[in-house]
Every structure is written in C-alpha cells, then in structure tokens.
Amino acid sequence: MIGLHAGRYAPDALRWLYFLSGLGGTVMVGSGLVLWTVKRREKLPDPLRPHLGFRLVEKLNIGFVAGFPLAVTGYFWANRLLPVDVAGRSEWEINALFITWGAGLLAAFALPARRGWVGLLGVTGLALALLTLRDLASPRGLPASLMHGDERMAVFNVVLLVFAGAFLLMARKVARHQPKSRKRPPRVAVAAHQPAPGIPEQLTTPERETEAAL
C-alpha cells in the first residue's frame, strides 16, 4: 500500500501525472470551500457580523486549507532536525505533522479571518523557503543534487521553492484584497402630489380628481 500511495510502482512520467492529478483535486476542493464562504457571506443579513455556524465553517476552512500545508512543512522540518538514531524517529515525524496542524487550527480560531489566512499562508511559504536554504549545505540539497546527478532530489528542492513562492504570493494577495462594497440602488424621490398628465397645475385638488376621472 505504501508503494501505491507514494507512486513507487510507476515510472517518472506517470508519477508526475499522479502528483499533478492529486494536486489538481486538492486545489479544486480547497478553492470550492473558499468560494462557498465568500459567496455565502454576501448573502448574509450583516456580512460583517456573521452567525456562529458561518464563523465555524470559515475557521475550519482556514485551519484545513491553509493549516494542513503548514503541517506537511512541519513534517519536512522534523525530518531534517530529528537525530537519525532517536528512538521512534518516523513516529515523531508524524507527531510533528499533527502538532503543527493543531497549532495551525488554534491560530485559525484565535485570529480574525483575514489575519488567519495571511498568517498561515505566509508562515508556510517562509518555512518552505527556509527549508530549501537550510538544505543548501546538505548532501541532498539543490547544489549537491545537481553535482551528483540526483535528479529527483534536485527536482524536489525546486518544487519546494515553487510552493514557497506560491504560498507567499497567496498571502500577499489575501493581505491586499479589498472586498467589494455592497452598493444600494439609488432611491428615487417621488413627489407627494404629482398632477396627472394633461391636468393643469393651477387646478385645486378636487378639480384634479374630477379631471382625472373624466
């Protein structure tokens, strides 16, 4: 099952297709959750003060859509920092993932929505960028991988840099986003007493009513 999950059964071209298919499905689900909350907020009676159910869904979206990539980044950092001979090393890598994810969920519920998105996305991008910088001097970093012809590790480091830039760009976009203000249609002032078409203005009210009836 591990070989099936990691795509080890396939050549490189099929593994790339496997990776891009999973990434596309993840983006589709995540963007759908975000768009649902955006459209739903516009229909609320008071978008600035949403009800409890909407706030709960919004916070969970932040914790899962932005928090889980941060958790995976925590897993990568644990893989680099934990001593090789530590007991239960693989289990502690998984523990690091869930600990980081839990911290991301807490931050999502503690911070306002915009700050939660910007904070988690920005920290994820920064942590991925620092991870690649930390690996520069390691035997499996980008320079060493290129020198030794280790194409897979070189591509892995390049993909980390691409994701780091993508998360930082998303954080910047969210920080600069200005929601559209709800414009109300202009109110048309209607005169209290407008004469009917063809009735002279100088006629008194009873005369107007008689003329309009005729």
C-alpha positions, 0 to 999 in steps of 0.5 A: 500500500505504501508503494501505491500511495507514494507512486513507487510502482510507476515510472517518472512520467506517470508519477508526475501525472499522479502528483499533478492529478492529486494536486489538481483535486486538492486545489479544486476542493480547497478553492470550492470551500473558499468560494462557498464562504465568500459567496455565502457571506454576501448573502448574509443579513450583516456580512460583517457580523456573521452567525456562529455556524458561518464563523465555524465553517470559515475557521475550519476552512482556514485551519484545513486549507491553509493549516494542513500545508503548514503541517506537511512543512512541519513534517519536512522540518522534523525530518531534517532536525530529528537525530537519525538514531532517536528512538521512534524517529518516523513516529515523531515525524508524524507527531510533528505533522499533527502538532503543527496542524493543531497549532495551525487550527488554534491560530485559525480560531484565535485570529480574525479571518483575514489575519488567519489566512495571511498568517498561515499562508505566509508562515508556510511559504517562509518555512518552505523557503527556509527549508530549501536554504537550510538544505543548501549545505546538505548532501541532498540539497539543490547544489549537491543534487545537481553535482551528483546527478540526483535528479529527483532530489534536485527536482524536489528542492525546486518544487519546494521553492515553487510552493514557497513562492506560491504560498507567499504570493497567496498571502500577499494577495489575501493581505491586499484584497479589498472586498467589494462594497455592497452598493444600494440602488439609488432611491428615487424621490417621488413627489407627494402630489404629482398632477396627472398628465394633461391636468393643469397645475393651477387646478385645486385638488378636487378639480384634479380628481374630477379631471382625472376621472373624466 
